[in-house]
Every structure is written in C-alpha cells, then in structure tokens.
C-alpha cells in the first residue's frame, strides 16, 4: 500500500510558481527571449556566463525559469504522484512569482492567474492565490482590493524579505530587517484588517524579524516558506556560507534556535517546502538531481523532526516549491521522501500535512 493511499483523497501542494515569459514581465524575460532558440547545452553555458553566482546557485539552470511553467507543464510533473504515493495532487496554491511591474503591483499577476486553465486537462484546481504586496507601498490598499476582485481564491500576500550577509547569496530586498521595520509594521495593518495571511520568505538568520511581526499582529496567520531557509546547511553556497563542516553545524544550530522561538507564536505556520531548494547547499550533483529518495530522506529528516517537535501536527503543511526545486529532485521524490519521514507518526499527521492544514490555513 502506498503511503497516502486511503489516508487522503488527494494532496494539496501549498507552494508552486507559474509564469510565462512571453506573457509576463518576469525576471527571466531577458534570457528567455534567446534561450528558447538555443540547444539545451549551449543555453546552459550562456546562462552560466550571463548571470552572477547568486542567481546561478539559486536556480541552477535556466531550463525551468526561462520557459513557460503553467498548469500544463505542472500537470506533466505531478502526474506520477498517484503512482508514487497512491493519490493525486488535488489542488495547488499559486504563490507570487516575482512579477516585475513598474508599480510593484500584484494586480496584473492576479489577472494572469485568473486566465490560467486550472482544473482542466488533468491539472489540479487552484486552491488559493498568494499575491505580492508591500505594506510600505502607498497604494497597497487599492492593490489588495483589486487583487481580491480579480481572483476569488485570493487568500494572502507575500513579500520577499530575504537578504544575506554573504554577498554571493541572492538578495530579494535592498535593506536589512524589512519585516520588523517601522514602515512595514505600520502598513501591515491593511493586510491584517482584510483577514489575509502573510507569507514570509526570509533566510534563517532573519527569523527573529518574523517573531517581531507575529507578536505585533497575533491574530494574523503568518506562513514561513521553505523551512525557514537555512542557507548552506547541506553544503557550500555563496562565497563562504556552509563552506566547512563547522560552518554548516553552526547554520543548523542557529536555525534550530530561531525556529524553536518562532514556534512559540501560535499564529505562525511552517511550510515544509523547498525540501530540494538549491540554496540549502545541495548544489548540482553529478546525476543532475539529489538522486535516491533515501538520500533526500536522510538529509531532510533531522530538520523535519525538529519542526514537528516544535510546531506540532496542526502547524505544518506541504509545498513543492516547483519548479524551483525541479533541478534537484523529481516531484514524486520530494513527496515520497516527506511521506516516509512522517509515516511513523501516524495517519493523522499525514492527513494534516498533506491536505487538511493547507485547506484550513488557506480557507479552501
């Protein structure tokens, strides 16, 4: 019997990205115009020469970010999940995909989302949409209301607050401690009063900023993306992060401390996503992906066990981070690895992590 067969009718993927460089002002647009006409090997060489180390280590390859990734492509990646774990991907949460617009608005991306064929031709349903929004922006109120009008499944916002002291690790903002800044905390009221959740993508050394936000707005659900992103925990990233065993041990120790403190805030939910995220230090293995399910299980099990001990069964949920994690692991490898880690804890945990918690948090 497969690990999820008879446990849930289907899996909710609470973190996936979709884009089409031909239709959207996405960050990869400049490369994508030329990349799609090049042979794969030549395109990879162009990518390596054209972008900096931070972008190379974040994406590993332009194959997934410089070409369209929409429900049809996603369906091809997830169709084997039923065979692997016994149930299909039922619905997906579209998380803002770094849309580049002149006014930093997520409204155009919302309209793009509304046009996509979710729930057709075998693709999962759109369970929820998490838009980009910056509480510091003077027009954020109008942006939130227009987004809600465009997509009925609008449930929350995300602002990328990740910034790292290593200059070769990718930054997503140009100032430190954005999420705990005065302007951000003041503007956040406009998110809270609309009963929207907030998704935080920060690196693990920044998690105390999220503690500040969670305490300021205890009635707002805050979802932490990608395990809290302990950059370099599995291997070298950037110019020096995780470069030695001692450095990786230090990353893990500090991540444990910060996530344990974060878990003390009952409005904080941890997303078990980014399990094959390149910036954790996987790099690119010779095989082209992490490889065996056993290897992935062994690497992530200590992190999952720590989070389960502190967040419990009701504040953990699964997300694939596809297609960002795709260079390192097939979709089914990620799902099976997580299911096998959680299975000894019983069916209730499997039900909640793979379906029920996401349906509750995103009000599906």
C-alpha distance (Angstrom), angle and dihedral (degrees) to the residues before:
residue distance angle dihedral
X1 . . .
X2 3.81 . .
X3 3.84 116.3 .
X4 3.83 96.8 -106.7
X5 3.80 100.0 31.0
X6 3.78 109.4 121.3
X7 3.81 91.0 4.9
X8 3.82 101.0 83.1
X9 3.82 131.7 4.7
X10 3.79 90.2 -132.0
X11 3.80 144.1 -16.0
X12 3.80 124.6 -100.8
X13 3.79 111.0 -143.7
X14 3.79 101.7 -151.9
X15 3.80 97.4 -170.0
X16 3.79 127.0 43.3
X17 3.79 134.6 134.7
X18 3.80 129.1 -141.6
X19 3.78 131.3 -172.3
X20 3.77 144.9 146.5
X21 3.82 116.4 -151.8
X22 3.81 90.2 -156.1
X23 3.81 91.3 59.6
X24 3.78 105.1 28.1
X25 3.83 137.5 54.4
X26 3.76 89.9 -121.0
X27 3.81 123.4 163.9
X28 3.81 93.8 -108.1
X29 3.79 94.8 54.6
X30 3.79 96.3 106.7
X31 3.79 93.0 53.9
X32 3.78 95.8 38.2
X33 3.79 94.1 60.8
X34 3.80 89.8 66.7
X35 3.79 102.6 22.7
X36 3.81 96.5 67.6
X37 3.81 90.2 60.7
X38 3.81 95.1 50.9
X39 3.81 129.4 85.6
X40 3.79 110.2 -102.5
X41 3.82 96.3 -109.4
X42 3.81 92.6 47.4
X43 3.79 90.8 46.5
X44 3.80 91.3 54.1
X45 3.80 90.3 51.6
X46 3.80 90.7 50.3
X47 3.80 90.0 49.6
X48 3.80 91.8 50.8
X49 3.80 91.6 51.0
X50 3.80 97.6 40.5
X51 3.81 103.0 50.2
X52 3.77 134.2 51.1
X53 3.78 127.7 -106.7
X54 3.80 93.5 -98.6
X55 3.81 92.7 58.3
X56 3.81 93.2 41.4
X57 3.78 92.6 53.7
X58 3.78 92.7 44.9
X59 3.82 96.6 52.0
X60 3.84 102.9 17.5
X61 3.80 91.2 -160.8
X62 3.82 137.8 23.7
X63 3.81 90.8 -135.5
X64 3.77 92.4 94.8
X65 3.80 103.1 31.3
X66 3.80 101.5 40.5
X67 3.79 95.9 51.6
X68 3.78 132.5 60.8
X69 3.78 116.3 -78.6
X70 3.78 109.8 -174.7
X71 3.84 135.2 140.8
X72 3.82 92.5 -69.6
X73 3.80 92.7 55.7
X74 3.79 91.8 41.9
X75 3.81 91.0 52.1
X76 3.80 90.1 55.6
X77 3.80 89.8 54.2
X78 3.81 96.3 47.1
X79 3.80 102.4 38.5
X80 3.84 92.1 92.3
X81 3.82 92.4 55.5
X82 3.82 91.6 87.2
X83 3.79 90.5 57.7
X84 3.81 92.5 44.1
X85 3.82 100.7 48.5
X86 3.80 104.7 9.8
X87 3.81 100.5 -107.3
X88 3.83 135.4 65.9
X89 3.80 131.5 -117.6
X90 3.79 100.6 -89.4
X91 3.80 102.9 -173.6
X92 3.77 140.4 -7.8
X93 3.78 138.0 -143.4
X94 3.80 111.9 -133.9
X95 3.81 107.4 -144.1
X96 3.79 117.6 -163.1
X97 3.77 110.7 -86.5
X98 3.79 104.4 -146.5
X99 3.79 93.0 -86.6
X100 3.79 111.4 -166.2
X101 3.80 113.4 -141.1
X102 3.78 128.4 156.1
X103 3.80 93.5 -118.3
X104 3.84 93.8 40.7
X105 3.79 87.7 -119.8
X106 3.78 125.2 156.1
X107 3.81 91.6 -155.6
X108 3.80 96.2 93.3
X109 3.79 90.5 48.7
X110 3.81 89.0 51.0
X111 3.79 90.2 55.0
X112 3.80 89.3 48.4
X113 3.82 89.9 51.7
X114 3.79 90.7 50.8
X115 3.81 89.6 56.4
X116 3.82 96.2 54.9
X117 3.83 120.7 103.5
X118 3.80 100.1 -118.5
X119 3.79 113.7 167.3
X120 3.80 93.6 24.4
X121 3.81 133.8 104.8
X122 3.79 92.0 9.3
X123 3.80 96.5 -50.1
X124 3.83 117.1 134.2
X125 3.79 122.0 -106.5
X126 3.78 121.8 -95.3
X127 3.79 101.7 -106.7
X128 3.80 97.9 178.7
X129 3.79 142.9 -14.7
X130 3.81 124.7 -136.5
X131 3.79 110.7 -164.0
X132 3.77 132.8 -161.0
X133 3.78 114.8 -102.7
X134 3.79 134.3 158.2
X135 3.83 112.5 -152.3
X136 3.80 89.0 -154.3
X137 3.81 91.9 62.6
X138 3.83 113.5 103.8
X139 3.82 92.3 -136.9
X140 3.79 97.4 46.3
X141 3.82 93.4 113.3
X142 3.80 92.6 58.0
X143 3.80 90.9 43.4
X144 3.80 92.1 54.6
X145 3.79 93.4 48.6
X146 3.81 93.7 47.2
X147 3.79 90.5 48.5
X148 3.80 90.9 51.9
X149 3.81 89.6 52.1
X150 3.81 92.2 50.1
X151 3.82 99.7 48.1
X152 3.83 121.1 30.2
X153 3.83 89.3 -161.7
X154 3.83 91.9 61.6
X155 3.80 104.7 135.1
X156 3.78 109.0 153.5
X157 3.76 151.2 -9.7
X158 3.75 136.1 -115.8
X159 3.76 131.7 -157.8
X160 3.78 117.9 -170.7
X161 3.79 104.6 -126.8
X162 3.80 98.3 166.1
X163 3.81 114.8 134.4
X164 3.80 126.2 156.9
X165 3.81 133.0 -160.6
X166 3.81 89.6 -136.7
X167 3.83 103.6 89.1
X168 3.81 91.5 -147.8
X169 3.81 94.6 57.3
X170 3.79 114.1 89.3
X171 3.80 116.8 -98.9
X172 3.81 122.1 -154.1
X173 3.80 97.7 -171.3
X174 3.78 131.8 35.0
X175 3.81 99.2 -134.4
X176 3.79 133.8 55.3
X177 3.81 126.5 -112.1
X178 3.82 95.9 14.4
X179 3.80 95.1 159.5
X180 3.78 93.0 55.8
X181 3.81 96.7 40.9
X182 3.81 120.4 119.5
X183 3.82 94.9 -117.2
X184 3.80 92.9 48.5
X185 3.80 94.3 48.3
X186 3.81 91.9 47.7
X187 3.81 93.6 48.5
X188 3.79 92.6 44.7
X189 3.82 89.2 77.7
X190 3.80 88.2 77.7
X191 3.79 89.6 60.6
X192 3.78 94.3 43.6
X193 3.80 95.4 49.9
X194 3.82 90.3 56.3
X195 3.81 91.4 54.8
X196 3.79 91.1 -119.2
X197 3.79 121.6 150.9
X198 3.79 121.4 -127.3
X199 3.79 125.3 -134.4
X200 3.79 117.3 -153.7
X201 3.77 122.9 -157.7
X202 3.79 106.2 -174.4
X203 3.77 133.5 139.4
X204 3.79 117.4 -101.2
X205 3.81 95.6 -102.2
X206 3.85 87.5 59.7
X207 3.80 97.3 55.2
X208 3.81 92.5 103.9
X209 3.82 86.6 67.3
X210 3.80 87.9 60.5
X211 3.81 89.8 50.0
X212 3.82 88.0 58.3
X213 3.81 91.5 50.0
X214 3.81 92.9 46.4
X215 3.79 91.6 52.3
X216 3.80 93.3 47.0
X217 3.82 91.6 51.6
X218 3.82 106.9 28.6
X219 3.82 93.4 163.7
X220 3.82 93.7 57.7
X221 3.81 119.4 86.6
X222 3.80 111.3 -126.4
X223 3.80 118.2 -163.3
X224 3.80 118.5 -158.8
X225 3.79 112.8 -146.3
X226 3.79 126.6 -139.4
X227 3.82 101.3 4.5
X228 3.79 89.7 -63.0
X229 3.82 90.3 -61.0
X230 3.83 106.1 -99.0
X231 3.81 94.5 -162.1
X232 3.81 112.9 -146.0
X233 3.79 96.2 8.2
X234 3.83 91.6 131.7
X235 3.79 101.3 32.4
X236 3.81 148.4 -26.6
X237 3.81 118.0 -39.3
X238 3.79 129.2 171.9
X239 3.76 119.7 -9.8
X240 3.82 98.7 -38.3
X241 3.83 112.5 -13.9
X242 3.80 112.3 126.3
X243 3.79 91.2 -4.2
X244 3.81 94.9 140.2
X245 3.78 136.4 33.0
X246 3.81 89.1 -110.7
X247 3.81 91.3 52.0
X248 3.81 91.9 49.8
X249 3.80 90.6 48.4
X250 3.79 89.0 53.0
X251 3.81 91.9 50.1
X252 3.80 89.7 52.0
X253 3.82 94.0 46.2
X254 3.80 93.8 50.8
X255 3.81 91.6 44.0
X256 3.80 89.6 53.9
X257 3.80 92.0 50.9
X258 3.79 95.0 47.6
X259 3.80 96.6 44.5
X260 3.80 90.7 48.3
X261 3.81 90.2 53.8
X262 3.80 91.2 45.1
X263 3.80 91.1 52.6
X264 3.81 89.9 61.1
X265 3.81 87.2 75.1
X266 3.82 106.7 81.5
X267 3.82 93.2 -154.5
X268 3.82 92.2 63.2
X269 3.82 120.1 95.9
X270 3.80 123.8 -169.8
X271 3.79 119.5 -140.0
X272 3.80 115.2 -146.2
X273 3.78 91.5 -145.6
X274 3.77 133.9 123.1
X275 3.81 89.4 47.0
X276 3.81 88.7 152.4
X277 3.81 95.1 30.6
X278 3.83 107.7 152.5
X279 3.83 94.3 -138.7
X280 3.80 91.4 63.4
X281 3.79 83.9 77.4
X282 3.77 103.9 -94.7
X283 3.79 91.2 124.6
X284 3.77 114.3 -179.0
X285 3.78 114.3 -47.9
X286 3.78 120.2 -148.8
X287 3.81 90.5 -108.4
X288 3.81 90.9 59.2
X289 3.81 93.1 -114.8
X290 3.77 140.0 41.8
X291 3.76 86.9 -85.7
X292 3.77 122.4 -155.1
X293 3.76 122.2 43.1
X294 3.82 88.2 -129.1
X295 3.81 91.7 60.5
X296 3.80 92.6 50.9
X297 3.79 91.0 46.9
X298 3.78 92.0 51.2
X299 3.79 92.7 50.3
X300 3.79 99.7 47.0
X301 3.83 100.8 32.3
X302 3.83 95.7 86.9
X303 3.82 90.4 51.7
X304 3.81 93.3 47.2
X305 3.80 92.4 47.0
X306 3.82 91.3 51.4
X307 3.80 92.5 49.9
X308 3.80 92.3 47.0
X309 3.81 90.4 52.3
X310 3.81 92.0 53.9
X311 3.81 106.1 30.2
X312 3.79 98.2 35.6
X313 3.79 128.6 -154.2
X314 3.82 98.0 -53.8
X315 3.81 101.1 54.4
X316 3.80 103.7 50.4
X317 3.79 126.0 85.3
X318 3.79 137.2 171.2
X319 3.80 126.8 -111.5
X320 3.79 128.8 168.9
X321 3.82 101.2 -151.3
X322 3.79 85.9 -146.3
X323 2.94 132.6 -155.0
X324 3.83 91.9 14.5
X325 3.80 91.8 64.5
X326 3.80 92.9 42.3
X327 3.85 97.4 96.2
X328 3.80 89.8 62.2
X329 3.80 104.9 37.9
X330 3.81 140.6 11.1
X331 3.80 113.1 -114.9
X332 3.79 94.0 -110.3
X333 3.82 91.5 51.8
X334 3.80 90.2 58.9
X335 3.82 94.3 46.6
X336 3.80 94.6 46.2
X337 3.80 93.3 46.2
X338 3.80 92.5 53.0
X339 3.80 92.7 43.4
X340 3.79 91.9 52.1
X341 3.80 91.8 50.0
X342 3.80 92.6 50.3
X343 3.82 99.1 37.8
X344 3.84 96.4 84.5
X345 3.82 88.5 59.9
X346 3.80 92.4 62.9
X347 3.77 142.2 -103.1
X348 3.80 95.6 -72.2
X349 3.80 90.8 65.2
X350 3.80 92.0 46.9
X351 3.82 91.1 50.5
X352 3.75 93.1 49.8
X353 3.81 99.5 43.1
X354 3.79 96.4 44.0
X355 3.82 99.4 38.8
X356 3.79 125.4 -15.3
X357 3.81 100.8 57.7
X358 3.79 92.7 50.0
X359 3.81 92.0 47.8
X360 3.81 89.8 51.8
X361 3.82 98.0 42.5
X362 3.81 93.8 46.7
X363 3.82 93.5 37.3
X364 3.81 93.9 -127.2
